[in-house]
Amino acid sequence: MNFRREPLSILKYTWGEDIVHFELIEEPGGCLLILKETITSITDHSSKDLAGWHVCLQFIEAIQDDGKEVERKIEWKHWQEQYAEILNKLV
């Protein structure tokens, strides 16, 4: 696993053959989180990874907004199905 970190701004690493990039950008009253995943090839697992990232970001948003917990397993299943449908159209 390759790993790169820039103090207080970027975390970038390889995830299998893909690249995952987190970036924090300072803004008034907080910061903006940017997540980018470079997918080298779409596999049967891609929709699962995308759904996982989606639910993680939903969870972060929920605890920032109102502390209300996201039903992660239910949300993951929903988003995995959505991403699988989208990705199937691409391959």
Secondary structure, DSSP 8 states (H G I E B T S, - for coil): --EEEETTTEEEEEETTEEEEEEEEEETTEEEEEEEEE-SS--TTHHHHHHHHHHHHHHHHHHHHT-----HHHHHHHHHHHHHHHHHHH-
